[in-house]
Amino acid sequence: MLKDPYFYFTILGIILSVIGVYLALRYKYPGRITYAKEGALSLFNDVVRTMPELAVTYEGQPVQANLIIMRGHIINTGKKDITDEMVSQPLTFNLPHGFKWRKVNITAQSDGLDAKYEVKNNTSLLFNFGLFRCNESISFEALAEIPSETSTKESASFRLNKAITISHRIADTGKVEERILPNDPIKTKSWISTDSLIFLAYFFIFVILTPVLELIVGKPAMIEYTITRDGKTFLAEVLPMANGELKVKGIKRDIKYYQTSEEFFQDRSWSAKSVMKKKGITTYITPAILLTTFGFFAAHELIERRRAIKLYKLLKKI
């Protein structure tokens, strides 16, 4: 059993250092743009097939299975306003070869914001903000055409979302954070996800089953030796080593020496008894790790919920 408390402080320090480095890398730029995906809809699969009596056309022709309409929101969630002087390359939604942007519409934007869009080569959708202040946002809809694909089981909307890549060159602004806009978190009563609840259930099962198993199979025990050596009597535990020797280690006294098994058993200046193994700090390491992990997940859920509520409130202002 490890008795040095500095070992545990070292482990804790390493964990906190890793968390600190992660946070520093994630938030090293004061500017941050969040893209919240509201959803994508296949006009043919999600509308025409489910409502065949409804005629849906595009440019005078019945819609095809490869036309997808998507909705999204662009929010300045950073701590810095974005100005034209900061922009070397605008915020761009890129599509690969075979995909096309067919039509785009800015449906809403914050008061005073004069955002515009531009489509280049049918595959690049650029947004120019002008002055994009903190907590301002833009809502848009876009109609995209995707290649016809019969060999995949992936839905058309999933293929579009997977194909989109977002890029920019804006000073002091990190990579765009992409989020799926969930159900309204203000109306959602649950503050924690099902995954975290399952993890919590595992933890309590572990805590409950451990004493139950001890009642069934007995508590862990050890052989405690009372040894007299050089006129001194002390308690010790005897541990077999890989080289065939026995390691005699004092329990409450700083005594340690090695003997062969023949020497130990020929020397009968000792007595042995079975005692219940005392629980040391290492006994609580596993449940502590489980509880800490659950706490991390729960804290993450709370932070994400808080951020989702903030996004909803910002979007309700436009």
C-alpha positions in Angstrom: 0.0 0.0 0.0 1.3 3.4 -0.9 1.6 5.5 2.3 3.3 8.6 0.9 0.6 11.4 0.7 2.8 13.3 -1.8 2.2 10.6 -4.4 -1.6 11.4 -4.4 -0.9 15.2 -4.4 1.3 14.6 -7.4 -1.4 12.6 -9.3 -3.9 15.4 -8.4 -1.5 18.0 -9.7 -1.0 16.2 -13.0 -4.8 15.9 -13.5 -5.3 19.6 -12.8 -2.4 20.5 -15.1 -3.9 18.5 -17.9 -7.3 20.3 -17.4 -5.5 23.6 -17.3 -3.7 23.0 -20.5 -6.9 21.8 -22.2 -8.8 25.0 -21.1 -5.8 27.2 -22.1 -5.7 25.7 -25.6 -9.5 25.8 -26.0 -9.9 29.4 -24.9 -6.6 30.9 -26.1 -8.4 33.2 -28.5 -10.7 36.0 -27.2 -12.8 35.7 -30.4 -15.1 32.7 -30.8 -17.9 32.0 -33.4 -20.5 29.3 -32.7 -22.4 27.6 -35.5 -25.6 26.1 -34.1 -27.3 23.5 -36.4 -31.0 23.6 -36.1 -31.7 20.8 -38.5 -31.7 19.6 -42.1 -34.7 18.4 -44.1 -34.9 16.3 -47.2 -37.7 17.8 -49.2 -38.4 14.6 -51.0 -37.9 12.0 -48.3 -39.2 14.0 -45.3 -42.1 15.8 -47.1 -43.1 14.3 -50.4 -43.0 10.7 -49.2 -44.8 11.4 -46.0 -47.4 13.6 -47.6 -47.8 12.4 -51.2 -50.9 14.5 -51.7 -48.8 17.6 -51.2 -47.0 18.9 -54.4 -43.6 20.4 -53.7 -41.7 22.0 -56.6 -38.5 23.9 -57.1 -38.0 26.2 -60.1 -41.3 24.7 -61.5 -40.1 21.1 -61.3 -41.0 18.4 -58.7 -38.3 18.2 -56.0 -35.8 15.4 -56.2 -34.4 13.3 -53.4 -31.1 15.1 -53.5 -32.4 18.5 -52.4 -31.9 19.3 -48.7 -32.9 22.5 -46.8 -30.9 23.3 -43.7 -31.3 25.8 -41.0 -28.5 27.2 -38.8 -27.4 30.1 -36.6 -24.1 31.9 -36.5 -23.4 33.5 -33.1 -20.5 35.6 -31.8 -19.9 33.8 -28.5 -16.5 35.3 -27.9 -15.3 38.2 -25.8 -14.3 40.4 -28.7 -16.2 42.3 -31.5 -15.3 41.2 -35.0 -14.6 44.1 -37.4 -13.9 44.1 -41.2 -10.2 44.9 -40.5 -9.9 41.6 -38.7 -11.2 39.5 -41.6 -8.7 38.2 -44.1 -11.0 35.3 -45.2 -14.8 35.5 -44.4 -16.6 32.7 -42.6 -17.1 30.1 -45.3 -19.2 27.0 -45.4 -17.5 24.7 -47.9 -18.9 21.8 -49.9 -16.9 19.1 -51.6 -17.1 18.3 -55.3 -20.5 17.1 -56.4 -22.4 19.1 -53.7 -23.9 22.5 -54.5 -25.4 25.5 -52.7 -28.6 26.2 -54.7 -30.3 29.0 -52.6 -29.5 30.9 -49.4 -31.6 33.2 -47.3 -30.7 35.2 -44.1 -34.0 34.8 -42.1 -33.1 36.9 -39.1 -30.2 38.9 -37.6 -29.5 41.1 -34.6 -30.6 44.7 -34.7 -28.1 46.9 -36.4 -26.2 44.0 -37.9 -25.9 44.1 -41.7 -24.7 40.6 -42.6 -24.6 39.5 -46.3 -23.8 36.3 -48.0 -22.1 35.3 -51.3 -22.0 31.9 -53.1 -18.8 31.2 -55.1 -18.5 28.3 -57.5 -21.7 26.7 -56.1 -19.5 25.1 -53.3 -18.5 28.0 -51.1 -21.0 30.0 -49.0 -19.4 33.1 -47.5 -20.8 35.4 -44.8 -19.7 39.0 -44.4 -20.7 40.6 -41.1 -19.5 44.1 -41.1 -19.3 44.8 -37.4 -20.2 41.6 -35.6 -20.5 42.4 -31.9 -20.4 40.0 -29.0 -23.6 38.0 -28.5 -25.0 39.0 -31.9 -26.3 36.3 -34.2 -27.5 35.5 -37.7 -30.1 32.9 -38.7 -30.1 31.5 -42.2 -31.7 28.8 -44.4 -29.9 27.2 -47.3 -31.0 24.8 -50.0 -28.3 22.4 -51.0 -28.0 19.7 -53.7 -26.1 16.5 -52.9 -24.9 13.8 -55.3 -27.3 10.9 -55.9 -26.0 7.9 -54.0 -27.7 4.5 -53.8 -24.9 2.5 -52.2 -25.1 4.2 -48.8 -27.7 3.8 -46.0 -26.9 7.3 -44.6 -29.7 9.8 -44.8 -29.4 12.7 -47.2 -29.4 15.3 -44.4 -26.7 13.4 -42.6 -24.5 13.3 -45.7 -24.9 17.0 -46.1 -24.0 17.8 -42.5 -21.0 15.5 -42.8 -19.8 17.1 -46.0 -19.8 20.7 -44.8 -16.5 22.1 -43.5 -16.3 25.6 -42.0 -13.2 27.8 -42.4 -12.2 31.4 -41.9 -9.1 33.6 -41.3 -10.3 36.1 -38.7 -7.7 37.6 -36.3 -7.8 36.6 -32.7 -10.6 34.1 -33.4 -10.3 30.3 -33.0 -11.9 27.4 -34.9 -15.6 27.6 -35.3 -17.4 25.7 -32.6 -20.2 23.5 -34.0 -23.2 22.6 -31.9 -26.4 20.8 -32.5 -29.2 23.0 -31.2 -31.2 20.7 -28.8 -34.7 20.9 -27.6 -35.4 24.2 -25.8 -33.3 23.8 -22.6 -35.5 26.3 -20.8 -38.5 24.0 -21.1 -36.5 20.9 -20.5 -36.7 19.8 -16.9 -33.9 17.3 -17.0 -30.5 18.9 -16.2 -28.4 15.8 -16.9 -28.2 13.4 -19.8 -29.1 9.8 -19.8 -25.4 8.8 -20.3 -24.4 10.5 -17.0 -27.3 8.9 -15.2 -26.2 5.5 -16.4 -22.7 6.2 -15.2 -24.1 7.3 -11.8 -26.0 4.1 -11.6 -22.8 2.1 -12.2 -21.2 3.9 -9.4 -23.9 3.2 -6.9 -24.1 -0.5 -8.0 -20.3 -0.7 -7.3 -20.7 0.9 -3.9 -23.7 -1.3 -3.0 -22.3 -4.6 -4.4 -18.9 -4.3 -2.6 -20.2 -4.8 1.0 -22.8 -7.4 -0.3 -20.0 -9.4 -1.8 -18.0 -9.1 1.4 -20.9 -10.6 3.3 -21.1 -13.5 0.9 -17.4 -14.4 0.4 -16.0 -12.7 3.5 -14.0 -9.7 4.0 -10.4 -9.7 2.7 -8.0 -11.1 5.2 -4.2 -11.3 5.7 -1.8 -13.4 7.7 -0.2 -11.4 10.5 3.0 -12.7 12.0 4.3 -12.0 15.4 8.1 -12.3 15.1 10.9 -12.1 17.6 14.2 -11.1 16.1 17.4 -9.8 17.8 15.5 -9.6 21.1 12.7 -7.5 19.6 9.1 -8.6 19.0 7.1 -6.9 16.2 4.1 -7.5 13.9 5.0 -8.2 10.2 3.6 -9.4 6.9 5.4 -11.9 4.8 5.4 -11.6 1.0 6.7 -14.1 -1.5 9.2 -12.6 -4.1 9.8 -13.6 -7.7 13.3 -14.9 -6.9 11.9 -17.4 -4.4 12.7 -15.4 -1.3 10.3 -14.1 1.3 10.1 -10.4 2.2 9.5 -9.8 5.9 8.1 -6.3 6.4 7.1 -4.7 9.7 3.5 -3.5 9.9 4.0 -0.7 12.5 7.7 -0.6 12.6 10.3 0.2 10.0 11.7 -3.3 9.7 12.4 -5.1 6.4 14.6 -8.1 5.6 14.7 -11.1 3.3 14.9 -14.8 4.0 14.6 -18.0 2.0 11.5 -20.0 2.7 13.7 -22.8 4.3 15.3 -20.3 6.7 12.0 -18.7 7.6 10.1 -22.0 8.4 13.1 -23.5 10.2 13.2 -20.5 12.5 10.1 -20.9 14.7 10.5 -17.7 16.6 7.2 -16.5 15.2 3.5 -17.1 15.4 0.8 -16.4 12.8 -2.9 -15.5 12.8 -5.5 -14.5 10.3 -6.7 -10.9 10.7 -9.1 -8.7 8.7 -7.3 -6.6 6.3 -7.5 -3.0 7.3 -8.8 -0.6 4.6 -6.2 1.9 3.6 -6.4 4.9 1.3 -6.0 2.7 -1.7 -9.2 0.9 -0.9 -11.1 4.1 -1.7 -9.2 5.0 -4.9 -11.6 3.2 -7.3 -14.8 4.6 -5.9 -13.2 8.0 -5.7 -12.1 7.8 -9.3 -15.7 6.7 -10.3 -17.3 9.6 -8.3 -14.8 12.1 -9.7 -15.5 11.0 -13.2 -19.3 11.2 -12.7 -18.7 14.7 -11.2 -16.8 15.7 -14.3 -19.6 14.5 -16.6 -22.3 16.1 -14.4 -20.4 19.4 -14.4 -19.9 19.2 -18.2 -23.7 18.6 -18.6 -24.5 21.6 -16.4 -22.1 23.8 -18.4 -23.5 22.6 -21.7 -27.0 23.3 -20.4 -26.1 26.8 -19.3 -24.5 27.5 -22.7 -27.5 26.1 -24.5 -29.8 28.4 -22.5 -27.6 31.3 -23.3 -27.7 30.5 -27.0 -31.5 30.2 -27.0 -31.8 33.6 -25.2 -29.5 35.2 -27.7 -31.5 33.8 -30.6 -34.8 34.9 -29.2 -33.6 38.5 -29.3 -33.5 38.5 -33.1 
